[in-house]
Amino acid sequence: MLFTADHDDIRRSLQKFIANEINPHVDDWEKADIFPAHELFKKMGSLGFLGLNKPVEFGGSGLDYSYALMMAEELGAITCGGVPMAIGVQTDMATPALARFGSDEVRREFLAPSVSGDFVACIGVSEPGAGSDVASIKTQARSDGDDYVINGGKMWITNGTQADWICLLANTGDGPVHRNKSLICVPMKSKGVTVARKLDKMGMRSSDTAQIFFDNVRVPKRNRIGDEGKGFTYQMIQFQEERLWGAAACLKSHEYIINETIEYTRNRKAFGQSILDNQVVHFKLAEMQTEVELLRALIYRAAEQLVAGEDVTKLATMAKLKAGRLGRELTDACLQYWGGMGFTNETPVSRAYRDSRLTSIGGGADEVMLMVLCKMMGTLPGSKGSS
């Protein structure tokens, strides 16, 4: 069994925190195109929410991944996508490799304050010419004595305008593209780091997303996570947790939109009956609820295997792919049943429609997920077993 009474205790505390400290402010944060990350993260860190599965010696609770997954699912009850995504970057995207492979020194400097909520973290992988194609990044970290000198740029960086440090993937050598990269913790106040602009996005409005440039940024080599040249491998491992997190965070959000649509269509009348009374509507909503439960079962199975120490690349990839596809189908169908009101910004379904679209892009596009799966199945041209 994945969840226990201990999980439920934390779940109830998190539900109360979301209801009291987050959801009442979401509309204002959405209008402002940003939320106060330092203020919110400090509150969450004080309650232990930012380090459930991080090492105890660096401020975490030392629990297994099932607790992080439980938290991801509960964050789906936040009535927007931007805030939970930003929290997920802090807990499950920028810090897993640091927690697992970082030296004690670098973990004290960057992980501990991220767990406590004193630091806001971001992850720097994507570039204007290298989003889902991680191997083709161009940012360079040139060796210079005991330092790296970094030049390049990153794009679509969640938390980028507020972050205290970035978990940066950069080329530290000239060898094969899968063995020449390293992950480096870079303080955002370092000389030469420039937040060029905050991006104006279609959805995820309350989450700040930045373009960042690095111009001869000097950082000590001790800030590197793990071994030099292992960054691509570490990032692929980190992606397992990121993609599972992204899928799990969709579950309650999807259910919320289904329930809101049920209530709206029950009360909305057309041609002498409620919209909900049309078979095409209540059948479709039943089908969507079934799809959510199927996705939940897949995510839970993957989480159980991850806790057991197994490689869950295949299942995490499937979950990420399905979550993105389902989000597009579900929000599109539900918005249609809201009619003209669904096309206004004042309804939850329109926000969900905008926010959910990112799931098929961020953390690896649908097409990349399919390439990974086909490679594992031996059907990708050039892979073993393909014709």
FINU-335603 format. One record per residue (C-alpha): residue in one letter; x, y, z. Coordinates in Angstrom, 1 decimal, padded with zeros to 4 digits. Layout:
% residues N
+------+--------+--------+--------+
: code :     px :     py :     pz :
+------+--------+--------+--------+
:    A :      X :      Y :      Z :
...
+------+--------+--------+--------+
% end
This chain:
% residues 387
+------+--------+--------+--------+
: code :     px :     py :     pz :
+------+--------+--------+--------+
:    M :  000.0 :  000.0 :  000.0 :
:    L :  001.5 :  003.3 : -001.1 :
:    F : -000.1 :  005.6 :  001.5 :
:    T : -000.4 :  005.2 :  005.3 :
:    A : -001.8 :  007.1 :  008.2 :
:    D :  001.4 :  009.1 :  008.4 :
:    H :  000.8 :  010.2 :  004.8 :
:    D : -002.8 :  011.2 :  005.7 :
:    D : -001.6 :  013.3 :  008.6 :
:    I :  000.7 :  015.3 :  006.4 :
:    R : -002.0 :  015.4 :  003.7 :
:    R : -004.5 :  017.0 :  006.0 :
:    S : -002.0 :  019.6 :  007.1 :
:    L : -001.2 :  020.5 :  003.5 :
:    Q : -004.9 :  020.7 :  002.6 :
:    K : -005.4 :  023.1 :  005.5 :
:    F : -002.4 :  025.2 :  004.4 :
:    I : -003.6 :  025.4 :  000.8 :
:    A : -007.1 :  026.4 :  001.9 :
:    N : -005.9 :  029.1 :  004.2 :
:    E : -002.6 :  030.4 :  002.8 :
:    I : -002.7 :  029.8 : -001.0 :
:    N : -006.2 :  029.6 : -002.6 :
:    P : -007.5 :  032.9 : -001.1 :
:    H : -004.7 :  034.7 : -002.8 :
:    V : -004.6 :  032.9 : -006.2 :
:    D : -006.8 :  035.4 : -008.1 :
:    D : -004.6 :  038.3 : -007.0 :
:    W : -001.4 :  036.5 : -007.9 :
:    E : -002.8 :  035.6 : -011.3 :
:    K : -003.6 :  039.3 : -012.0 :
:    A : -000.2 :  040.3 : -010.8 :
:    D :  001.5 :  037.7 : -013.0 :
:    I :  003.6 :  036.6 : -010.0 :
:    F :  003.3 :  035.3 : -006.5 :
:    P :  005.6 :  036.1 : -003.5 :
:    A :  007.8 :  033.0 : -003.6 :
:    H :  010.1 :  033.9 : -000.7 :
:    E :  007.1 :  034.6 :  001.6 :
:    L :  005.2 :  031.5 :  000.6 :
:    F :  008.2 :  029.1 :  000.5 :
:    K :  009.3 :  030.3 :  004.0 :
:    K :  005.9 :  029.4 :  005.4 :
:    M :  006.0 :  026.0 :  003.7 :
:    G :  009.6 :  025.4 :  004.7 :
:    S :  008.8 :  026.2 :  008.4 :
:    L :  006.1 :  023.5 :  008.2 :
:    G :  008.4 :  020.9 :  006.6 :
:    F :  006.7 :  020.8 :  003.3 :
:    L :  009.7 :  021.6 :  001.1 :
:    G :  011.9 :  018.7 :  002.3 :
:    L :  009.7 :  015.7 :  002.9 :
:    N :  012.1 :  013.3 :  001.2 :
:    K :  015.3 :  015.3 :  001.6 :
:    P :  018.1 :  014.2 :  004.0 :
:    V :  017.5 :  014.9 :  007.7 :
:    E :  021.0 :  016.3 :  008.1 :
:    F :  020.1 :  019.1 :  005.7 :
:    G :  016.8 :  020.0 :  007.2 :
:    G :  014.5 :  017.4 :  005.5 :
:    S :  012.3 :  014.8 :  006.9 :
:    G :  014.2 :  011.9 :  005.4 :
:    L :  011.0 :  010.2 :  004.1 :
:    D :  010.7 :  008.2 :  001.0 :
:    Y :  009.4 :  009.4 : -002.4 :
:    S :  005.8 :  008.4 : -001.7 :
:    Y :  005.5 :  011.4 :  000.6 :
:    A :  006.7 :  013.8 : -002.2 :
:    L :  004.2 :  012.2 : -004.6 :
:    M :  001.4 :  012.7 : -002.1 :
:    M :  002.3 :  016.3 : -001.8 :
:    A :  002.4 :  016.7 : -005.6 :
:    E : -001.1 :  015.3 : -005.8 :
:    E : -002.4 :  017.6 : -003.1 :
:    L : -000.9 :  020.7 : -004.7 :
:    G : -003.3 :  020.0 : -007.6 :
:    A : -006.0 :  021.4 : -005.3 :
:    I : -004.5 :  024.8 : -005.7 :
:    T : -006.9 :  026.7 : -008.0 :
:    C : -004.2 :  027.6 : -010.6 :
:    G : -001.3 :  025.8 : -012.2 :
:    G :  001.5 :  028.4 : -011.7 :
:    V :  001.9 :  028.2 : -008.0 :
:    P :  002.1 :  024.4 : -007.7 :
:    M :  004.5 :  024.3 : -010.6 :
:    A :  006.8 :  026.8 : -008.9 :
:    I :  006.7 :  024.7 : -005.7 :
:    G :  007.4 :  021.6 : -007.7 :
:    V :  010.5 :  023.2 : -009.2 :
:    Q :  011.7 :  023.8 : -005.7 :
:    T :  011.1 :  020.3 : -004.3 :
:    D :  011.3 :  017.9 : -007.3 :
:    M :  013.1 :  019.6 : -010.2 :
:    A :  015.9 :  021.8 : -009.0 :
:    T :  017.0 :  019.8 : -005.9 :
:    P :  016.7 :  016.0 : -006.4 :
:    A :  020.2 :  015.6 : -008.0 :
:    L :  021.7 :  018.0 : -005.4 :
:    A :  020.2 :  015.9 : -002.6 :
:    R :  021.4 :  012.6 : -004.1 :
:    F :  024.8 :  013.5 : -005.6 :
:    G :  025.9 :  016.8 : -004.1 :
:    S :  028.8 :  017.0 : -001.6 :
:    D :  028.0 :  017.9 :  002.0 :
:    E :  029.5 :  021.3 :  001.4 :
:    V :  027.3 :  022.2 : -001.5 :
:    R :  024.2 :  020.7 :  000.1 :
:    R :  024.8 :  022.8 :  003.2 :
:    E :  025.1 :  025.9 :  001.0 :
:    F :  022.2 :  025.3 : -001.4 :
:    L :  020.0 :  022.4 : -000.3 :
:    A :  019.5 :  023.3 :  003.4 :
:    P :  018.2 :  026.8 :  002.7 :
:    S :  016.0 :  025.6 : -000.1 :
:    V :  014.4 :  023.0 :  002.3 :
:    S :  013.9 :  025.7 :  005.0 :
:    G :  012.4 :  028.1 :  002.4 :
:    D :  015.1 :  030.7 :  002.9 :
:    F :  016.2 :  030.2 : -000.7 :
:    V :  014.1 :  030.0 : -003.9 :
:    A :  015.6 :  027.6 : -006.5 :
:    C :  015.2 :  027.3 : -010.2 :
:    I :  016.4 :  024.7 : -012.8 :
:    G :  018.4 :  025.8 : -015.8 :
:    V :  018.3 :  023.2 : -018.6 :
:    S :  016.3 :  024.6 : -021.5 :
:    E :  017.7 :  027.1 : -024.0 :
:    P :  016.2 :  029.0 : -026.9 :
:    G :  017.7 :  026.3 : -029.3 :
:    A :  017.5 :  023.4 : -026.9 :
:    G :  014.3 :  022.7 : -025.0 :
:    S :  013.4 :  019.1 : -025.0 :
:    D :  016.7 :  018.2 : -026.8 :
:    V :  018.8 :  018.4 : -023.7 :
:    A :  021.9 :  017.0 : -025.3 :
:    S :  022.2 :  020.0 : -027.7 :
:    I :  022.6 :  022.8 : -025.0 :
:    K :  025.2 :  025.4 : -025.8 :
:    T :  025.9 :  027.0 : -022.4 :
:    Q :  029.6 :  026.5 : -021.5 :
:    A :  031.3 :  026.3 : -018.1 :
:    R :  035.1 :  026.6 : -019.0 :
:    S :  037.6 :  025.3 : -016.4 :
:    D :  039.9 :  028.1 : -015.0 :
:    G :  041.9 :  026.8 : -012.1 :
:    D :  039.5 :  026.1 : -009.2 :
:    D :  036.6 :  027.9 : -010.9 :
:    Y :  034.2 :  027.5 : -013.8 :
:    V :  033.6 :  030.5 : -016.1 :
:    I :  030.1 :  030.3 : -017.5 :
:    N :  028.8 :  031.8 : -020.7 :
:    G :  025.5 :  031.2 : -022.4 :
:    G :  021.8 :  031.6 : -021.7 :
:    K :  018.8 :  029.7 : -020.4 :
:    M :  015.1 :  030.1 : -021.4 :
:    W :  011.7 :  029.4 : -019.8 :
:    I :  013.1 :  029.3 : -016.3 :
:    T :  010.4 :  029.0 : -013.7 :
:    N :  011.0 :  031.0 : -010.6 :
:    G :  013.8 :  032.8 : -012.6 :
:    T :  013.1 :  036.4 : -011.5 :
:    Q :  012.9 :  035.5 : -007.8 :
:    A :  015.4 :  032.7 : -007.5 :
:    D :  018.5 :  032.8 : -005.2 :
:    W :  020.3 :  030.0 : -007.1 :
:    I :  020.0 :  028.0 : -010.3 :
:    C :  020.8 :  024.3 : -010.8 :
:    L :  022.5 :  024.9 : -014.1 :
:    L :  023.3 :  022.3 : -016.7 :
:    A :  026.3 :  023.3 : -018.8 :
:    N :  028.9 :  021.8 : -021.0 :
:    T :  032.2 :  021.4 : -019.0 :
:    G :  034.1 :  019.5 : -021.8 :
:    D :  034.3 :  018.8 : -025.5 :
:    G :  033.5 :  015.1 : -025.5 :
:    P :  030.4 :  013.2 : -026.5 :
:    V :  027.2 :  015.3 : -025.8 :
:    H :  025.9 :  012.8 : -023.2 :
:    R :  029.2 :  012.8 : -021.2 :
:    N :  030.4 :  016.4 : -021.4 :
:    K :  027.9 :  018.1 : -019.2 :
:    S :  027.8 :  019.0 : -015.5 :
:    L :  025.2 :  020.3 : -013.0 :
:    I :  026.4 :  023.4 : -011.2 :
:    C :  024.8 :  025.4 : -008.4 :
:    V :  025.1 :  029.1 : -009.4 :
:    P :  024.0 :  031.9 : -007.1 :
:    M :  021.8 :  034.3 : -009.0 :
:    K :  023.5 :  037.3 : -007.5 :
:    S :  026.8 :  036.2 : -009.1 :
:    K :  028.5 :  038.9 : -011.3 :
:    G :  027.5 :  038.4 : -014.9 :
:    V :  024.1 :  036.8 : -014.3 :
:    T :  021.4 :  038.8 : -015.9 :
:    V :  017.6 :  038.2 : -015.8 :
:    A :  016.9 :  039.6 : -019.2 :
:    R :  013.1 :  039.5 : -019.0 :
:    K :  010.1 :  038.0 : -017.4 :
:    L :  008.2 :  036.1 : -020.1 :
:    D :  004.5 :  036.9 : -020.9 :
:    K :  002.8 :  033.6 : -021.0 :
:    M : -000.6 :  032.3 : -022.2 :
:    G : -001.1 :  030.4 : -018.9 :
:    M :  000.6 :  029.7 : -015.6 :
:    R :  000.2 :  033.5 : -015.1 :
:    S :  001.1 :  033.5 : -011.4 :
:    S :  004.4 :  031.8 : -012.0 :
:    D :  007.3 :  034.0 : -013.0 :
:    T :  009.3 :  032.6 : -016.0 :
:    A :  012.5 :  034.2 : -017.1 :
:    Q :  015.2 :  034.4 : -019.8 :
:    I :  018.6 :  034.4 : -018.2 :
:    F :  022.1 :  035.2 : -019.6 :
:    F :  025.5 :  034.3 : -018.2 :
:    D :  028.4 :  036.5 : -019.2 :
:    N :  031.8 :  035.3 : -017.8 :
:    V :  030.1 :  034.1 : -014.6 :
:    R :  032.8 :  032.7 : -012.2 :
:    V :  031.8 :  030.1 : -009.7 :
:    P :  034.0 :  027.7 : -007.7 :
:    K :  034.2 :  024.1 : -008.9 :
:    R :  033.1 :  023.0 : -005.5 :
:    N :  029.6 :  024.1 : -006.5 :
:    R :  029.4 :  021.3 : -009.0 :
:    I :  026.9 :  018.5 : -008.2 :
:    G :  028.7 :  015.2 : -008.2 :
:    D :  031.2 :  014.2 : -010.8 :
:    E :  032.2 :  016.3 : -013.8 :
:    G :  030.7 :  015.0 : -017.0 :
:    K :  027.8 :  013.2 : -015.3 :
:    G :  025.4 :  016.1 : -015.5 :
:    F :  023.3 :  014.7 : -018.4 :
:    T :  023.0 :  011.4 : -016.5 :
:    Y :  022.0 :  013.2 : -013.3 :
:    Q :  019.5 :  015.3 : -015.1 :
:    M :  017.9 :  012.2 : -016.7 :
:    I :  017.5 :  010.7 : -013.3 :
:    Q :  016.1 :  014.0 : -012.0 :
:    F :  013.6 :  013.9 : -014.9 :
:    Q :  012.0 :  010.8 : -013.5 :
:    E :  010.9 :  012.6 : -010.4 :
:    E :  010.0 :  015.8 : -012.3 :
:    R :  007.8 :  013.9 : -014.8 :
:    L :  006.0 :  011.9 : -012.1 :
:    W :  005.5 :  015.1 : -010.1 :
:    G :  004.0 :  016.8 : -013.1 :
:    A :  001.6 :  014.0 : -013.8 :
:    A :  000.6 :  013.7 : -010.1 :
:    A : -000.1 :  017.4 : -009.8 :
:    C : -002.7 :  017.1 : -012.6 :
:    L : -005.0 :  014.6 : -010.8 :
:    K : -006.9 :  016.8 : -008.3 :
:    S : -006.8 :  019.7 : -010.8 :
:    H : -008.6 :  017.6 : -013.3 :
:    E : -011.1 :  016.3 : -010.8 :
:    Y : -011.8 :  019.9 : -009.6 :
:    I : -012.6 :  021.0 : -013.2 :
:    I : -014.9 :  017.9 : -013.7 :
:    N : -016.8 :  018.7 : -010.5 :
:    E : -017.1 :  022.4 : -011.3 :
:    T : -018.4 :  021.5 : -014.7 :
:    I : -021.0 :  019.2 : -013.2 :
:    E : -022.3 :  022.0 : -011.0 :
:    Y : -022.3 :  024.5 : -013.8 :
:    T : -024.0 :  022.3 : -016.3 :
:    R : -026.6 :  021.1 : -013.8 :
:    N : -027.7 :  024.7 : -013.2 :
:    R : -027.4 :  026.0 : -016.8 :
:    K : -030.5 :  025.5 : -018.9 :
:    A : -030.9 :  025.2 : -022.7 :
:    F : -033.9 :  024.0 : -024.6 :
:    G : -035.9 :  023.3 : -021.5 :
:    Q : -033.4 :  021.1 : -019.6 :
:    S : -030.1 :  021.4 : -017.9 :
:    I : -027.0 :  020.9 : -020.0 :
:    L : -026.0 :  018.1 : -017.7 :
:    D : -029.1 :  016.1 : -018.6 :
:    N : -027.8 :  015.6 : -022.2 :
:    Q : -026.3 :  012.2 : -022.5 :
:    V : -023.3 :  013.4 : -024.4 :
:    V : -022.4 :  015.6 : -021.5 :
:    H : -022.8 :  013.3 : -018.5 :
:    F : -021.3 :  010.4 : -020.4 :
:    K : -018.3 :  012.4 : -021.4 :
:    L : -017.7 :  013.6 : -017.8 :
:    A : -018.0 :  010.0 : -016.6 :
:    E : -015.4 :  009.0 : -019.2 :
:    M : -013.1 :  011.8 : -018.1 :
:    Q : -013.3 :  010.8 : -014.4 :
:    T : -012.4 :  007.2 : -015.5 :
:    E : -009.4 :  008.5 : -017.3 :
:    V : -008.2 :  010.4 : -014.3 :
:    E : -008.4 :  007.3 : -012.2 :
:    L : -006.5 :  005.3 : -014.8 :
:    L : -003.8 :  008.0 : -014.7 :
:    R : -003.7 :  007.9 : -010.9 :
:    A : -003.2 :  004.1 : -011.0 :
:    L : -000.3 :  004.4 : -013.4 :
:    I :  001.3 :  007.2 : -011.3 :
:    Y :  000.9 :  005.2 : -008.1 :
:    R :  002.5 :  002.1 : -009.7 :
:    A :  005.4 :  004.1 : -010.9 :
:    A :  005.8 :  005.6 : -007.4 :
:    E :  005.8 :  002.2 : -005.7 :
:    Q :  008.6 :  001.1 : -008.1 :
:    L :  010.6 :  004.3 : -007.5 :
:    V :  010.4 :  003.8 : -003.7 :
:    A :  011.6 :  000.3 : -004.3 :
:    G :  014.7 :  001.6 : -006.0 :
:    E :  013.7 :  000.6 : -009.6 :
:    D :  014.2 :  002.6 : -012.7 :
:    V :  010.8 :  004.1 : -013.6 :
:    T :  011.8 :  005.9 : -016.8 :
:    K :  009.2 :  004.0 : -018.8 :
:    L :  006.3 :  004.5 : -016.5 :
:    A :  007.2 :  008.1 : -015.6 :
:    T :  007.4 :  008.9 : -019.3 :
:    M :  004.0 :  007.2 : -019.9 :
:    A :  002.4 :  009.1 : -017.0 :
:    K :  003.8 :  012.5 : -018.2 :
:    L :  002.6 :  011.8 : -021.8 :
:    K : -000.9 :  010.7 : -020.6 :
:    A : -001.2 :  013.6 : -018.2 :
:    G : -000.5 :  016.2 : -020.9 :
:    R : -002.9 :  014.6 : -023.4 :
:    L : -005.7 :  014.1 : -020.9 :
:    G : -005.3 :  017.7 : -019.7 :
:    R : -005.9 :  019.0 : -023.2 :
:    E : -008.8 :  016.7 : -023.9 :
:    L : -010.5 :  017.2 : -020.5 :
:    T : -010.3 :  021.0 : -020.3 :
:    D : -011.3 :  021.4 : -023.9 :
:    A : -014.4 :  019.2 : -023.4 :
:    C : -015.4 :  020.9 : -020.1 :
:    L : -014.9 :  024.4 : -021.5 :
:    Q : -017.3 :  023.6 : -024.3 :
:    Y : -020.0 :  022.7 : -021.8 :
:    W : -019.6 :  026.1 : -020.1 :
:    G : -020.5 :  027.8 : -023.4 :
:    G : -019.8 :  031.5 : -023.6 :
:    M : -018.8 :  031.7 : -020.0 :
:    G : -016.1 :  029.2 : -020.6 :
:    F : -014.5 :  031.7 : -023.0 :
:    T : -014.2 :  034.3 : -020.2 :
:    N : -011.2 :  034.7 : -017.9 :
:    E : -013.5 :  034.7 : -014.8 :
:    T : -014.2 :  030.9 : -014.8 :
:    P : -012.0 :  028.2 : -013.4 :
:    V : -012.3 :  026.1 : -016.6 :
:    S : -010.7 :  028.8 : -018.8 :
:    R : -007.7 :  029.1 : -016.4 :
:    A : -007.4 :  025.3 : -016.4 :
:    Y : -007.6 :  025.3 : -020.2 :
:    R : -004.6 :  027.7 : -020.4 :
:    D : -002.6 :  026.2 : -017.6 :
:    S : -002.9 :  022.6 : -018.5 :
:    R : -001.5 :  023.1 : -022.0 :
:    L :  002.0 :  023.4 : -020.6 :
:    T :  002.0 :  019.8 : -019.4 :
:    S :  002.5 :  018.5 : -023.0 :
:    I :  005.5 :  020.9 : -023.4 :
:    G :  007.4 :  021.4 : -020.2 :
:    G :  009.7 :  018.8 : -018.8 :
:    G :  009.9 :  017.2 : -022.3 :
:    A :  007.3 :  017.5 : -025.0 :
:    D :  004.9 :  014.8 : -025.9 :
:    E :  006.9 :  013.9 : -029.0 :
:    V :  010.0 :  013.4 : -026.8 :
:    M :  008.1 :  011.2 : -024.5 :
:    L :  007.0 :  009.1 : -027.5 :
:    M :  010.6 :  008.9 : -028.7 :
:    V :  011.8 :  007.7 : -025.3 :
:    L :  009.0 :  005.0 : -025.2 :
:    C :  009.7 :  003.9 : -028.8 :
:    K :  013.4 :  003.6 : -028.1 :
:    M :  012.6 :  001.5 : -025.0 :
:    M :  010.3 : -000.6 : -027.2 :
:    G :  012.9 : -001.0 : -029.9 :
:    T :  010.7 :  000.6 : -032.5 :
:    L :  012.5 :  003.9 : -033.0 :
:    P :  014.4 :  003.9 : -036.3 :
:    G :  018.0 :  003.1 : -035.5 :
:    S :  017.2 :  001.5 : -032.1 :
:    K :  017.6 : -002.2 : -031.4 :
:    G :  014.7 : -004.3 : -032.8 :
:    S :  013.4 : -001.7 : -035.3 :
:    S :  013.3 : -002.5 : -038.9 :
+------+--------+--------+--------+
% end
